[in-house]
């Protein structure tokens, strides 16, 4: 079990890293100058938002395709590891700092899960269409990501209803462009990996290393064809 938990954690972290690096490249090419100097941006906060969004997607696939007993242990395993990574975040040989203890990290992460999960609840109830569900999930993520970069902080609020985080219109526009051109392909590949692994066995921890490699190889071949 632990080995497969670690594999899933590695897949998530590689995806987070790839999206964060492409985000940084996109910000460097920001011709509107909507954001501050890219090199002055503390990467911890946007990395946290990317991680939260992808962890929500992973948890969604686990809930849909895996035995319930695996859901919380896997979530906690990945979340705890990411907290350790964020408080020891190194960029260009410099240790970045984040004013976030474990309790604050857990609380903020739970709020993200509540936010994204609430959109799924509305969809499951038939209150919004599938297309609107996806639009609202993406908009929530990009709002949080834009705020994290612009304000160098993680957006937080009290109560059930999330107010719109204040950001400049040009910042939001640039973030949508960067996502569509540079981050979306990475996200799609991540979702395909999750689907391939989790639908292979309702308890993915029972999959052997050879079987997992076979699944991932087949997925890559399907993408290339």
Buried (B, 14 or more C-beta within 10 A) or exposed (E): EEEBBEBBBEBBBEBBBBBBEBBBEBBEEBEEEBBEEBEEBBBBBBBBBBBBBBBBBBBBBBBEBBEEEBEEEBBEBBBBBBBEBBBEBEBEEEEBEBEBEEEBBBEBBEBBBEBBBBBBEBBEEEEBEEEEBEEBBBBBBBBBBBBBBBEBBBBEEEEEEBEEBEBEEEBBEBBBBBBEEBBBEBBEBBBBBBBBBBBBBEEBBEBEEEBBEEBBEEBBEEEEE
